[in-house]
C-alpha cells in the first residue's frame, strides 16, 4: 500500500511540522515518497547535526601537523616520513541494542570504510563500550553479542583490535554505547577526498548489492527507544567482513591508479548521503539511474534503494577514460561494479527509476537550509563537596573489591576474543600499556592509540568531565612516551530537546575545547550520537550518562622506545603530581559506600601540560622502565595494576600525608603518573628543578622475593589474592549459569 505524502507521514519519518513546511517551500510542491525519504534522512540528527553544529564549531581543529580536520570522512595528521595517520570514531549505539552482534559488527565495518575511503590501509581498531548494570538480565546478552560482533568482523577482515575501554552502569540498561574507532596509514600525496568534480564524469557503484536492510537506519539513530525497540530490527544492517576485505583491497588497488576523482562510502542513509554529500561538496549536480543499481532483492522501489543501508558499498566518481580499468579491478576481486549516473551542471539530485523521475531536489537548499537549532540549555546543578567520609572496610578489603569491580576487573575475557596481533605490527597488546602501540610497517614509527572518558565525572560537572576526558587521553598517550597529536570524539548524550541535556552537551564541549587548546591536542574528526534515551511504558524516559568518548592518537619516532606499565624488580617507584585525596565521584566511594556523590576531581590543565611534558622527556631519555597514569580507583589501584602486570611485589614507604589513608590511596586527583626508574632520587631532583611535585613511594621487590604490596603500616596484600579478584568478574559474569552476584 502506497502511503500519502503529508505532514503525518513526515512526522513518522522524523520531520517536525516546521521542517516539513520548509521542505514544501524548497520544492514548491508536495514531495514524492522518495524525496521525503531523502529530506528525512539528510535532515536527521544523525546526518545533519542540527542540535550540535553550533557547539562543534567552537572546538579547536587546526595545528601544523593537521592535514585534514572535520568535514571529511576521517581526520588526517602528519606522522613524518611523508606518511599520514587517518582516523575516526563513530557510534553504532541503537543498532547494538536491537541486534547486538550485527549492530557492533557493522559499526566496525562502517568505521573501516570511513578510513580506507581516504586511501589509508587500516592498521588498528579500538572500541569504547558502555553496558548496563551487570545485575540486569539483558546485559550479559548484549555484552556477548557486541563483543562477538566486534571480534567477528575485525578478525575476519584482518585488522587488529588493539585497545579500548569497557564500563558498566545502570544508566545504559536500555541503551548501550558501542563507539568504534579505526586508524589507517596513507601516503600524504595519495589522500582521497569526497568532493565530486567534472561535469559528465561517471558515478560508479562498487561493492555488495543493495537490499532492504537498514532502511531508515539514520532516522532510527535519531530517536529515543521505546518498549517496542525489537520491532526496529529491520533497520539494523547486516555485514559481511569477507566482502569488506575484498572491498578494501580493490579500492586500495584502484587508488594506485589515476582513475578516482572522488570517493565516499555508503554509510548512514546509504546511497542518499553519499551522492548528496559528494555532489554538494563539489557544487555540481548528480543524475542517478536506479535501474543500474546492483540489487539482491526483487521489486525494490526507488525509496528503498535510496535509503537502504546495506553494507560494504562505495560510491565513486571516475575519470571517463578509466572506467574499464576500474571495472577490471573490481571484477577481479569479485565485487559488483556499475555505472549508475553522471555528474551534471544542474545543482540538483535527480533520481530515475523505471523511466520515471522519482526525485528532483536542489542540492543547495537541501544542505544550506538543513535545520540548525540553538536549543535551550540548563546548567547542571553544582554538587556540594563531600564532607568527611569514613572507611568502613579498610585498605586491603577496599583494594581487593576495587580491582575486582566491573570497571577495574581484567578485560582478558574480551581481549582474548579479538585478534590483536594480526598484521604483525602490534608492539603493545591490550592491557600492556596505557595506550596500544602499533608500528607503521616499513618504518620505525609507532602510533599510540587510546579511548577514554569518565561519564560519572561528566554527569556531576560536564565542563570538568569534558576536560578530564581529553586530559586522560593525553596522559595515556604520554605515559607510553608518545607525543600526542590529535583526537577524534564520539559525543553520546540524551535527548537534546531537554534543556538539561543540552546544558550537559554545551558544557562538555566547552571543557573539551579548553583542554584541547591547553594541551595542543586538536579535534580532527568525530561523531555525535543524541537521543540515547529509553522510553518506558509509563512514558518516562531514562537517559544515559553524558559520555563524550575521546579517541587519542600520538606518535613515537621509534616504536621500540614505548614503555608499558608492568613493574619490574629492583626499581624505585616515583609519583609525579600532587595528591589531595579527592573522593568525590570516585570508584572507592561507589564500590565501598554505594554512592555517586560530590563533584569530580578538578582538572588543572597547566599542571597537566607541565607534568606530561616532563614525563615524556624522561621516557625519551631512557630513564623510565614503566609508567602508568593514575585514574579510576586512585593511587593504590594504579600501583596494584603495575604490580599485577609485572608479577612483582613492592614495599611502599609513604610519608605521613596529613590525610586519611583511604583518601590518600583511593582519591582520584588528576594529572598524576607513576614512574618505575632505576634512580628515583635523580628523577625527583629533576622534577623539583622543573617545579613539579614528586615523591618516592617505595621500591619493587628483588627477583624471587616479595610477592605482594607491603603497606607502610606493615600489612601485606598478596599479589595472588589481587590477581584472583582481578580475573574473576568477566568469566563469572559471562558464565551461562548466571551473572555474578556482587
C-alpha positions in Angstrom: 0.0 0.0 0.0 1.4 3.4 -1.0 1.2 6.0 1.7 0.0 9.5 1.0 2.9 12.0 1.5 1.7 14.5 4.0 2.6 16.1 7.3 1.6 12.9 9.2 3.9 10.8 7.2 6.7 13.4 7.5 6.3 13.2 11.3 6.7 9.4 11.1 9.9 10.0 9.1 11.2 12.2 11.9 10.5 15.7 10.4 8.8 18.3 12.6 5.9 20.3 11.2 8.2 23.3 10.7 10.8 21.2 8.9 8.1 19.7 6.6 6.8 23.2 5.8 10.4 24.1 4.8 10.5 21.0 2.5 7.3 22.3 0.8 8.9 25.7 0.4 12.1 24.3 -1.1 10.2 22.0 -3.5 7.3 24.4 -4.4 5.1 21.3 -4.2 4.4 18.2 -2.2 7.4 15.9 -2.3 7.3 12.3 -3.6 7.8 9.5 -1.2 11.5 9.2 -2.3 12.0 12.9 -1.9 10.5 12.9 1.5 12.8 10.0 2.5 15.8 11.9 1.2 14.9 15.0 3.2 14.1 13.0 6.3 17.5 11.2 6.5 19.6 14.2 5.4 17.9 16.3 8.0 18.0 13.7 10.7 20.1 14.4 13.8 22.4 11.6 12.8 23.3 13.2 9.4 22.7 17.0 9.9 23.9 17.5 13.5 21.1 20.1 13.7 21.3 20.3 17.5 25.1 20.2 17.9 26.7 22.0 14.9 26.7 25.4 16.7 28.7 23.9 19.6 31.0 21.8 17.5 32.3 24.9 15.7 33.9 26.0 18.9 36.3 23.1 19.1 39.9 23.7 18.0 40.6 21.7 14.8 44.0 23.0 13.5 47.7 22.5 14.1 50.8 22.4 12.0 50.5 18.6 11.8 46.8 18.5 10.9 46.3 17.8 7.2 42.5 17.5 7.1 40.2 18.2 10.1 36.5 17.7 10.4 34.4 17.7 7.2 36.0 14.7 5.5 35.3 11.0 6.1 38.1 11.0 8.8 40.8 13.2 10.3 44.3 13.2 8.8 47.5 14.1 10.6 51.2 14.1 9.6 53.2 11.4 11.3 56.5 12.0 9.5 58.4 10.4 6.6 55.7 11.5 4.1 53.0 9.4 5.8 49.7 10.3 7.4 47.5 8.7 10.0 43.8 8.8 9.2 41.4 8.1 12.0 37.9 8.5 13.3 35.5 7.2 15.9 31.8 6.6 15.3 28.8 5.2 17.2 26.5 2.3 16.5 24.5 2.5 19.7 20.9 1.9 18.8 21.6 -0.9 16.4 23.7 -2.7 19.0 20.8 -2.7 21.5 18.3 -4.0 19.0 20.7 -6.6 17.4 24.0 -6.7 19.4 26.0 -8.9 17.1 25.2 -7.2 13.8 25.0 -3.8 15.4 28.5 -4.0 16.6 29.9 -5.8 13.6 28.5 -3.2 11.1 29.8 -0.4 13.4 33.3 -1.8 12.8 32.7 -2.2 9.1 31.4 1.4 8.8 34.3 3.0 10.5 36.8 0.9 8.5 35.2 2.3 5.3 35.5 5.9 6.6 39.2 5.4 6.8 40.1 3.4 3.7 37.8 5.5 1.5 40.5 8.2 2.0 43.3 6.0 0.7 44.5 4.6 4.0 45.2 0.9 4.8 43.5 0.3 8.2 46.1 -0.9 10.8 44.2 -0.8 14.1 40.7 -0.9 15.6 39.7 0.2 19.1 36.3 0.4 20.8 34.7 2.3 23.7 31.8 0.2 25.2 29.3 1.1 27.8 26.8 -1.5 29.1 24.0 -1.6 31.7 24.2 -3.0 35.2 25.7 -6.5 35.5 22.6 -7.3 37.6 20.3 -6.6 34.6 19.4 -9.9 32.9 19.7 -8.3 29.5 23.3 -7.0 30.0 25.0 -10.3 29.5 23.3 -11.0 26.2 24.2 -7.5 24.9 27.9 -7.9 26.1 28.1 -11.3 24.5 26.7 -10.1 21.1 28.6 -6.9 21.0 32.0 -8.5 21.8 31.4 -11.3 19.3 30.3 -8.8 16.7 33.4 -6.7 17.1 35.7 -9.7 17.2 34.0 -11.5 14.3 34.1 -8.6 11.9 37.6 -7.2 12.9 39.2 -10.6 13.0 37.8 -11.7 9.6 38.7 -8.5 7.9 42.3 -8.8 9.2 42.6 -5.6 11.2 43.8 -6.0 14.8 41.7 -4.8 17.6 44.3 -3.3 19.9 42.6 -1.3 22.6 39.5 0.4 24.1 37.5 0.5 27.3 34.5 -1.2 28.9 32.3 0.2 31.6 29.0 -0.7 33.3 26.3 1.5 34.8 22.5 1.2 35.2 22.0 4.3 33.0 23.0 2.2 30.0 20.5 -0.6 30.7 18.2 0.3 27.8 20.8 2.0 25.6 24.3 0.6 25.5 27.1 2.6 23.7 29.2 1.0 21.0 31.8 3.5 19.8 34.2 2.1 17.2 37.5 3.7 16.1 39.8 2.8 13.2 43.3 4.1 12.4 44.9 3.8 8.9 48.1 4.8 7.2 48.4 6.6 3.8 51.0 8.5 1.9 50.4 12.2 2.2 50.4 12.6 -1.6 47.8 9.9 -2.0 44.9 11.1 0.1 41.4 10.8 -1.5 38.6 13.3 -0.8 34.8 13.2 -1.4 34.0 16.3 -3.4 32.7 15.4 -6.8 34.1 17.2 -9.8 33.9 17.1 -13.6 30.6 17.6 -15.4 29.8 14.4 -17.3 32.0 12.2 -15.2 30.5 8.8 -14.4 29.2 8.0 -11.0 30.1 4.4 -10.1 28.7 2.0 -7.5 31.0 -0.8 -6.2 30.9 -3.5 -3.6 27.9 -5.5 -2.3 24.4 -5.5 -3.8 21.7 -3.4 -2.3 19.0 -5.0 -0.1 16.3 -3.8 2.2 18.3 -3.9 5.4 19.0 -0.7 7.3 16.3 1.3 5.7 15.7 4.5 7.8 18.7 3.5 10.0 19.8 7.1 10.2 16.3 8.2 11.3 16.2 5.4 13.9 19.5 6.5 15.3 18.0 10.0 15.8 15.1 8.9 18.0 14.5 7.6 21.5 13.8 3.9 22.1 10.5 2.7 23.5 9.4 -0.6 24.9 9.0 -2.0 21.4 12.6 -1.5 20.3 12.9 -5.0 19.0 10.3 -4.1 16.3 13.1 -1.9 14.8 15.2 -5.0 13.9 14.7 -4.4 10.1 16.5 -1.0 10.5 19.7 -2.8 11.6 22.3 -3.5 8.8 23.8 -6.9 8.2 27.5 -7.1 7.5 29.9 -9.4 5.7 33.6 -8.9 6.7 34.9 -11.1 3.9 33.3 -8.8 1.3 34.7 -5.8 3.3 38.2 -7.3 3.0 37.8 -7.6 -0.8 36.5 -4.1 -1.0 39.5 -2.7 0.9 41.9 -4.5 -1.4 40.1 -3.5 -4.6 39.8 0.2 -3.5 43.4 0.4 -2.5 44.5 -1.2 -5.8 42.4 1.3 -7.8 43.9 4.1 -5.7 47.3 3.2 -7.1 46.0 4.5 -10.5 44.7 7.9 -11.5 41.2 6.8 -12.0 39.4 8.2 -8.9 38.1 11.8 -8.9 36.1 11.4 -5.6 35.1 8.6 -3.4 32.6 8.2 -0.5 31.4 5.2 1.5 27.7 4.5 1.7 27.2 4.7 5.4 24.3 6.2 7.3 21.5 7.0 4.7 23.4 4.9 2.1 23.1 6.0 -1.5 21.3 9.1 -0.5 24.0 10.6 1.8 26.9 9.5 -0.3 25.5 11.0 -3.5 24.2 14.2 -1.9 27.4 14.9 0.1 29.7 14.2 -2.9 27.7 16.4 -5.3 27.1 19.1 -2.6 30.7 19.4 -1.7 31.7 19.7 -5.3 28.9 22.2 -6.1 27.7 20.0 -9.0 24.5 18.1 -9.8 24.1 14.4 -9.9 21.8 12.2 -12.0 21.2 8.7 -10.9 19.6 5.8 -12.7 18.5 3.2 -10.1 17.8 0.6 -12.8 21.6 0.1 -12.9 22.0 -0.4 -9.1 23.0 -3.9 -8.3 20.2 -5.4 -6.2 19.9 -8.6 -4.1 16.2 -8.4 -3.6 13.4 -8.3 -6.2 11.0 -5.4 -6.7 12.9 -2.8 -4.8 11.5 0.7 -5.1 13.4 3.9 -5.6 12.6 4.9 -2.0 14.1 1.6 -0.7 17.2 1.8 -2.8 18.0 5.4 -1.8 17.5 4.7 1.9 19.0 1.2 2.2 22.0 1.0 4.5 23.2 -2.3 3.1 26.9 -2.7 4.0 30.2 -2.9 2.1 29.3 -0.4 -0.6 31.1 2.6 -2.0 30.3 5.4 -4.5 32.9 6.9 -6.8 33.3 9.5 -9.4 35.8 8.2 -12.0 37.6 9.7 -15.0 35.7 8.6 -18.1 38.8 7.1 -19.7 39.5 4.9 -16.7 36.2 3.1 -16.1 37.3 -0.1 -17.9 40.5 -0.2 -15.7 38.4 0.2 -12.6 35.8 -2.3 -13.7 38.5 -4.9 -14.3 39.9 -4.4 -10.8 36.6 -4.9 -9.1 35.6 -7.8 -11.2 39.0 -9.4 -10.3 38.0 -9.1 -6.7 34.5 -10.5 -7.5 32.7 -7.3 -6.5 29.8 -5.6 -8.2 30.7 -2.6 -10.4 28.0 -0.5 -12.1 27.9 3.0 -13.6 24.7 4.3 -12.1 24.8 8.0 -13.0 26.7 11.1 -14.1 27.6 14.5 -12.8 25.6 17.4 -14.1 25.6 21.2 -14.0 22.0 21.4 -12.7 22.8 21.7 -9.0 20.1 19.1 -8.4 20.0 15.4 -7.5 17.8 13.7 -9.9 16.7 10.1 -9.3 15.3 8.0 -12.1 13.7 4.5 -11.8 11.9 2.5 -14.5 11.5 5.5 -16.8 10.2 7.9 -14.1 11.8 10.7 -12.2 11.3 9.7 -8.6 13.2 12.6 -7.1 14.4 16.0 -8.3 15.8 18.1 -5.4 18.0 21.2 -5.4 21.2 20.3 -3.5 22.0 23.9 -2.3 18.8 24.3 -0.2 18.9 20.7 0.9 22.2 21.4 2.6 22.0 25.1 3.3 18.5 25.1 4.7 19.1 22.0 6.9 17.7 22.7 10.3 20.1 24.3 12.8 18.8 24.6 16.3 20.0 26.7 19.2 18.2 24.7 21.8 17.7 25.9 25.3 20.3 24.9 27.8 20.1 24.5 31.6 23.1 24.3 33.8 23.9 21.1 35.7 23.3 21.7 39.4 26.7 22.0 41.2 27.5 19.2 43.5 28.2 20.1 47.1 31.7 19.0 48.3 31.9 15.8 50.2 32.2 16.0 54.0 34.4 13.6 55.9 33.9 10.1 54.7 34.6 7.1 56.9 36.4 3.9 55.9 34.1 1.0 56.9 36.2 -1.8 55.3 39.9 -1.0 55.5 42.6 -0.5 52.8 43.2 -4.2 51.9 39.5 -5.1 51.5 38.8 -2.0 49.5 41.7 -2.6 47.2 40.5 -6.2 46.5 37.0 -5.0 45.9 38.1 -2.3 43.5 40.4 -4.4 41.4 37.6 -7.0 41.1 34.9 -4.4 40.3 33.3 -4.4 36.8 35.0 -1.1 35.9 38.5 -2.2 37.0 38.5 -6.0 36.5 40.7 -7.7 33.9 39.3 -7.4 30.4 41.2 -10.5 29.2 37.9 -12.3 28.6 37.1 -9.6 26.0 40.6 -9.1 24.6 41.0 -12.9 24.0 38.1 -12.8 21.5 39.9 -10.1 19.5 42.9 -10.8 17.3 45.2 -8.0 18.5 48.3 -9.0 16.6 47.1 -9.8 13.0 49.3 -7.9 10.6 52.3 -8.4 12.9 52.8 -4.7 13.8 51.3 -4.6 17.3 54.0 -3.6 19.7 52.0 -3.3 22.9 48.9 -5.6 23.2 45.8 -4.7 25.1 46.4 -4.2 28.8 50.2 -4.0 28.5 50.4 -0.2 28.4 48.3 2.9 29.0 47.8 3.1 25.2 48.1 0.5 22.4 51.3 0.8 20.3 51.3 -0.2 16.7 54.3 0.1 14.4 53.9 1.6 11.0 55.1 -1.1 8.6 58.3 -0.5 6.8 59.3 2.2 9.3 60.4 2.6 12.9 57.4 5.0 13.6 55.0 3.9 16.3 51.4 5.1 16.8 50.0 5.2 20.4 46.2 4.8 20.5 43.6 5.1 23.3 40.0 5.8 24.1 38.9 7.5 27.3 36.0 9.0 29.2 34.7 9.0 32.8 31.0 9.5 32.4 30.3 9.8 36.1 32.5 12.9 36.2 30.6 14.4 33.2 27.3 13.8 34.9 28.5 15.6 38.0 30.1 18.5 36.2 30.0 18.4 32.4 32.7 21.1 31.8 35.2 19.4 34.2 34.3 16.0 32.9 34.7 17.0 29.2 38.2 18.5 30.0 39.1 15.4 32.0 38.3 13.0 29.2 40.6 14.9 26.8 43.3 15.2 29.5 43.2 11.5 30.3 43.6 10.5 26.7 46.6 12.9 26.6 48.0 11.3 29.7 47.6 7.8 28.4 49.5 8.6 25.2 52.2 10.4 27.2 52.6 7.5 29.6 53.9 5.4 26.7 56.4 8.1 25.6 54.3 9.1 22.6 53.8 12.8 21.5 50.0 13.3 21.5 48.9 14.7 18.1 45.1 14.8 17.9 41.8 13.4 18.9 38.6 12.1 17.4 35.5 12.2 19.6 32.2 10.5 19.9 29.7 12.6 21.8 27.0 10.4 23.3 24.1 12.2 25.1 20.4 12.0 25.7 17.5 13.9 24.2 18.7 17.4 23.0 15.2 18.8 23.3 15.7 18.7 27.1 17.5 21.8 28.4 19.4 19.9 31.0 20.8 17.5 28.3 21.8 20.4 26.0 23.3 22.1 29.0 25.5 19.0 29.6 26.4 18.9 25.9 27.4 22.6 25.8 29.4 22.4 29.0 31.2 19.2 28.0 32.2 20.6 24.6 33.4 23.8 26.3 35.5 21.7 28.7 36.9 19.7 25.8 37.8 22.8 23.8 39.6 24.3 26.8 41.6 21.1 27.3 42.4 20.7 23.5 43.8 24.2 23.4 45.8 23.9 26.6 47.3 20.6 25.5 47.8 21.4 21.8 45.6 18.4 21.0 43.1 19.4 18.3 39.9 17.6 17.2 40.2 16.3 13.7 37.1 14.1 13.3 34.2 12.8 15.3 30.6 11.9 15.6 27.6 13.0 17.7 25.0 10.5 19.0 22.0 12.0 20.6 18.6 10.7 21.8 20.3 8.0 23.8 17.3 7.5 26.0 14.9 4.7 26.6 11.1 5.4 26.9 9.4 3.2 29.4 5.7 2.0 29.1 4.7 4.7 31.6 6.0 7.4 29.3 9.0 8.3 31.4 12.5 8.3 29.8 15.9 7.2 31.2 18.9 8.9 29.7 22.4 7.5 29.5 25.2 9.2 31.5 26.6 12.0 29.3 29.5 10.3 27.6 31.9 12.3 25.4 34.3 9.5 24.4 37.7 10.6 23.3 39.9 8.7 20.9 43.5 9.9 21.1 46.4 9.3 18.7 50.1 10.0 19.4 53.4 9.3 17.6 56.8 7.8 18.6 59.8 8.2 16.3 60.7 4.7 17.3 58.1 2.2 18.4 60.7 0.2 20.3 61.1 3.1 22.8 57.5 2.8 24.0 57.1 1.9 27.7 54.5 -0.3 29.3 53.0 -0.4 32.8 54.5 -3.7 34.1 56.6 -3.2 37.2 60.0 -5.0 37.1 62.1 -6.0 40.1 64.5 -3.6 41.9 63.1 -0.3 40.7 62.1 2.9 42.6 58.5 3.9 42.2 58.0 7.7 42.0 54.7 9.6 41.9 54.6 12.7 39.8 51.9 15.2 40.7 50.0 16.4 43.8 47.7 14.2 45.9 44.9 15.9 47.8 42.7 12.8 48.4 39.7 13.8 46.3 37.0 11.1 46.8 34.1 12.9 45.1 32.7 10.6 42.2 35.5 8.1 43.0 35.2 4.4 42.4 36.0 3.9 46.0 33.0 5.9 47.1 30.8 3.9 44.7 32.1 0.5 45.4 32.5 0.9 49.2 29.7 3.2 50.1 27.3 2.7 47.1 27.3 6.4 46.5 27.9 8.6 43.4 28.2 11.9 45.1 30.2 15.1 45.3 32.0 17.0 42.5 34.5 15.3 40.3 38.2 16.0 40.9 39.3 19.3 39.5 41.5 19.4 36.3 44.4 21.8 36.3 45.4 21.9 32.6 48.5 23.9 33.2 49.8 21.2 35.6 48.6 18.5 33.1 50.8 20.0 30.4 53.8 20.5 32.7 53.6 17.1 34.2 53.1 15.3 30.9 55.9 17.1 29.1 58.2 16.3 31.9 57.3 12.6 31.9 57.6 12.3 28.1 61.1 13.8 28.3 62.2 11.3 31.0 60.9 8.4 28.8 62.7 9.8 25.8 65.9 10.0 27.8 65.6 6.3 28.5 65.3 6.8 32.3 61.8 5.1 32.7 61.3 1.3 32.8 57.5 1.5 33.3 54.9 4.3 33.5 51.2 4.3 34.4 48.8 7.2 34.9 46.6 7.4 38.0 42.9 7.3 37.2 40.0 5.1 38.2 40.4 3.8 41.7 43.3 6.2 42.6 46.9 5.6 43.6 46.8 2.2 45.2 44.8 0.7 42.3 47.3 2.0 39.8 50.2 0.6 41.9 48.4 -2.8 42.1 47.8 -2.8 38.3 51.6 -2.2 37.7 52.5 -5.0 40.2 50.0 -7.5 38.7 51.1 -6.7 35.2 54.7 -7.4 36.1 54.0 -10.1 38.7 56.3 -8.1 41.0 55.7 -7.0 44.6 56.6 -3.7 46.1 57.2 -2.3 49.6 55.5 1.1 49.9 57.0 3.6 52.2 54.8 6.6 52.2 55.4 9.6 54.4 52.6 10.9 56.5 50.4 13.0 54.3 48.1 14.5 56.9 45.0 13.0 55.3 43.0 9.8 55.9 44.7 6.7 54.5 41.7 5.8 52.3 41.6 9.3 50.8 45.4 9.1 50.1 45.2 5.7 48.5 41.9 5.9 46.6 41.4 9.6 45.8 41.2 10.3 42.1 43.3 13.5 41.9 44.2 14.3 38.3 47.5 14.9 36.5 49.4 12.1 38.2 51.8 9.5 36.9 53.7 6.5 38.4 57.2 6.0 37.1 59.3 3.0 37.8 63.0 4.0 37.5 66.5 2.9 38.5 67.3 6.1 40.3 64.3 7.6 42.0 66.4 10.3 43.8 67.7 11.7 40.5 64.2 11.7 39.0 62.9 13.6 42.0 65.6 16.2 41.8 64.9 16.7 38.1 61.1 17.1 38.9 61.7 19.6 41.6 64.0 21.6 39.3 61.1 21.8 36.9 58.7 22.9 39.6 56.9 19.6 39.8 55.8 17.7 42.9 57.4 14.2 43.0 57.6 11.6 45.8 59.2 8.2 46.1 56.6 5.7 47.1 58.8 2.6 47.5 60.9 0.0 45.8 59.9 -3.1 43.9 61.0 -6.4 45.2 64.2 -8.1 44.0 63.6 -11.2 41.8 62.0 -14.0 43.7 61.2 -12.0 46.7 58.1 -10.0 48.0 55.0 -11.3 46.2 52.6 -8.6 47.4 52.0 -5.0 48.2 53.6 -4.1 51.6 51.9 -1.0 53.0 53.7 1.4 55.3 51.6 0.1 58.1 53.2 -3.3 57.7 50.2 -5.0 56.2 50.8 -7.2 53.1 48.3 -7.6 50.3 49.3 -10.7 48.3 49.5 -10.5 44.6 47.8 -13.9 44.3 44.7 -12.6 46.0 44.7 -9.4 43.9 45.2 -11.4 40.7 42.4 -13.8 41.6 40.0 -11.0 42.3 41.1 -9.1 39.2 40.5 -12.1 36.9 37.1 -13.2 38.4 34.5 -10.8 37.2 34.1 -11.4 33.4 34.4 -15.2 33.4 31.8 -15.5 36.2 29.6 -12.8 34.7 29.5 -14.4 31.3 29.1 -18.0 32.6 25.7 -19.3 31.3 24.8 -20.4 34.8 24.0 -16.7 35.6 25.5 -13.3 36.2 27.9 -12.9 39.2 26.1 -11.6 42.3 28.0 -8.8 43.8 
